[in-house]
Amino acid sequence: MGLAAALTGAAERGQYRIAVPEVGITAIVAPNVTLVGATRFLGLSAEIMEAWKTDASGDGAELLLEAAGRSCYQSWHNPAGRTNHEYIASIIRQGHGSVLEHADYSLYLRGVSRALTHELVRHRAGCSYSQLSQRYVDSSDIAFVVPPALMGDDSLLEVWAEACRASLAAYVRLVEGLDERIADRKRKRECARAVLPNCAETHIVMTANVRAWRHILALRGSEHADAEIRRLMAVILGVLSDTVPLFRDYVTEAGSDGVPVVRVVAEE
Ligand SMILES: Cc1cc2nc3c(=O)[nH]c(=O)nc-3n(C[C@H](O)[C@H](O)[C@H](O)COP(=O)(O)OP(=O)(O)OC[C@H]3O[C@@H](n4cnc5c(N)ncnc54)[C@H](O)[C@@H]3O)c2cc1C
């Protein structure tokens, strides 16, 4: 079986990484996203809870956001008779964005490239990051993220895989070569990582509030964004949408290059 068929098959089976023994590398064909933290609503005073008319229940962040919004106007009795969803949609329409900052979601992202995280960490407002250290962690078995545009193209995949193999071999040789001069493993790795490519895999925990996630999903999910980060946004939208009903105005569509795009649709 050719490389293209092996990688496409892995992606179709939902496998995010696959060993390619012919070349001696591990290839990544999709991002791996785990929700590791989510804000919960813990309630208000008994008096307010009794007065508050909302159709939402439980401890989801949608209640926290409605509570934060209503606290501005003390409108617990819900004079406009809005559902929770209608209330938050109205907050968003008005541009009352700070209300959305009260709920955070933390994701553990694996199977993403250093090129991708370089773009991701440009988002500052409302975001926090903890990323795998290439100085501390050995990279001699690091995996490489296949650029989406190469999927399905046997001859270009071979060029890519060979470049990854060569950079990995250079990394290992540099670490071994520095053995005599440098005892500190971190010092050896910080030097040798210079030859790892942009597509080297990294892991990152990212926490962002709902306002920031909505901004990032729109920006990095758009057709103008890099294909790998756009693909990640589609997965993140799925994970967040399964968790909290605060992204109903965001949809995933097929992009013209076969990689999904995230689009914001106007709410009624
Ligand atoms: C398609 C695309 C191409 C790009 N190309 C390049 C490139 O070639 N080179 C490059 O360097 N970068 C590039 N970027 C990165 C881009 O310029 C931003 O740095 C990045 O997208 C972070 O977004 P943000 O500024 O909205 O930051 P966030 O931190 O996500 O900020 C959210 C919002 O808060 C407000 N805000 C945040 N910080 C400030 C501030 N300091 N002052 C005023 N308002 C603020 C803004 O309204 C901002 O939109 C690109 C981004 C995209 C999506």
The ligand as a MOL file (V3000), in Angstrom:
LIG
                    3D

  0  0  0     0  0            999 V3000
M  V30 BEGIN CTAB
M  V30 COUNTS 53 58 0 0 0
M  V30 BEGIN ATOM
M  V30 1 C -5.4610 34.8240 8.0190 0
M  V30 2 C -4.4540 35.4130 8.9620 0
M  V30 3 C -3.2140 35.8120 8.4960 0
M  V30 4 C -2.2670 36.3500 9.3810 0
M  V30 5 N -1.0440 36.6970 8.9080 0
M  V30 6 C -0.1040 37.1890 9.7370 0
M  V30 7 C 1.2160 37.5330 9.2740 0
M  V30 8 O 1.5290 37.3910 8.1160 0
M  V30 9 N 2.1090 38.0220 10.1670 0
M  V30 10 C 1.7880 38.2240 11.4870 0
M  V30 11 O 2.6190 38.6960 12.2580 0
M  V30 12 N 0.5630 37.8920 11.9580 0
M  V30 13 C -0.3870 37.3770 11.1380 0
M  V30 14 N -1.6220 37.0390 11.6190 0
M  V30 15 C -1.8640 37.1690 13.0590 0
M  V30 16 C -2.7870 38.3670 13.3970 0
M  V30 17 O -2.2190 39.5910 13.0010 0
M  V30 18 C -3.0580 38.4040 14.9010 0
M  V30 19 O -1.8820 38.6780 15.6110 0
M  V30 20 C -3.5940 37.0910 15.4250 0
M  V30 21 O -4.5930 36.6020 14.5790 0
M  V30 22 C -4.1340 37.2750 16.8480 0
M  V30 23 O -5.4150 37.8390 16.7470 0
M  V30 24 P -5.8860 39.1390 17.5450 0
M  V30 25 O -5.0030 40.3030 17.2310 0
M  V30 26 O -7.3220 39.2720 17.2480 0
M  V30 27 O -5.5220 38.7820 19.0450 0
M  V30 28 P -6.3990 38.3320 20.3260 0
M  V30 29 O -5.4440 38.2810 21.4240 0
M  V30 30 O -7.1730 37.0950 19.9740 0
M  V30 31 O -7.3150 39.5670 20.5440 0
M  V30 32 C -8.7170 39.5640 20.4840 0
M  V30 33 C -9.1740 40.9800 20.1720 0
M  V30 34 O -8.8310 41.8260 21.2760 0
M  V30 35 C -8.4440 43.1000 20.7840 0
M  V30 36 N -7.0280 43.3100 21.1310 0
M  V30 37 C -6.1500 42.3900 21.6000 0
M  V30 38 N -4.9740 42.9430 21.8480 0
M  V30 39 C -5.0780 44.2260 21.5070 0
M  V30 40 C -4.1660 45.3110 21.5080 0
M  V30 41 N -2.9080 45.1530 21.9050 0
M  V30 42 N -4.6150 46.5000 21.1120 0
M  V30 43 C -5.8890 46.6830 20.7220 0
M  V30 44 N -6.8150 45.6830 20.6630 0
M  V30 45 C -6.3980 44.4850 21.0580 0
M  V30 46 C -8.6360 43.0740 19.2690 0
M  V30 47 O -9.9410 43.5230 18.9650 0
M  V30 48 C -8.5020 41.6090 18.9600 0
M  V30 49 O -9.1210 41.2090 17.7470 0
M  V30 50 C -2.5890 36.5050 10.7730 0
M  V30 51 C -3.8400 36.0990 11.2220 0
M  V30 52 C -4.7660 35.5630 10.3500 0
M  V30 53 C -6.0990 35.0980 10.8880 0
M  V30 END ATOM
M  V30 BEGIN BOND
M  V30 1 1 1 2
M  V30 2 1 2 3
M  V30 3 2 2 52
M  V30 4 2 3 4
M  V30 5 1 4 5
M  V30 6 1 4 50
M  V30 7 2 5 6
M  V30 8 1 6 7
M  V30 9 1 6 13
M  V30 10 2 7 8
M  V30 11 1 7 9
M  V30 12 1 9 10
M  V30 13 2 10 11
M  V30 14 1 10 12
M  V30 15 2 12 13
M  V30 16 1 13 14
M  V30 17 1 14 15
M  V30 18 1 14 50
M  V30 19 1 15 16
M  V30 20 1 16 17
M  V30 21 1 16 18
M  V30 22 1 18 19
M  V30 23 1 18 20
M  V30 24 1 20 21
M  V30 25 1 20 22
M  V30 26 1 22 23
M  V30 27 1 23 24
M  V30 28 2 24 25
M  V30 29 1 24 26
M  V30 30 1 24 27
M  V30 31 1 27 28
M  V30 32 2 28 29
M  V30 33 1 28 30
M  V30 34 1 28 31
M  V30 35 1 31 32
M  V30 36 1 32 33
M  V30 37 1 33 34
M  V30 38 1 33 48
M  V30 39 1 34 35
M  V30 40 1 35 36
M  V30 41 1 35 46
M  V30 42 1 36 37
M  V30 43 1 36 45
M  V30 44 2 37 38
M  V30 45 1 38 39
M  V30 46 1 39 40
M  V30 47 2 39 45
M  V30 48 1 40 41
M  V30 49 2 40 42
M  V30 50 1 42 43
M  V30 51 2 43 44
M  V30 52 1 44 45
M  V30 53 1 46 47
M  V30 54 1 46 48
M  V30 55 1 48 49
M  V30 56 2 50 51
M  V30 57 1 51 52
M  V30 58 1 52 53
M  V30 END BOND
M  V30 END CTAB
M  END
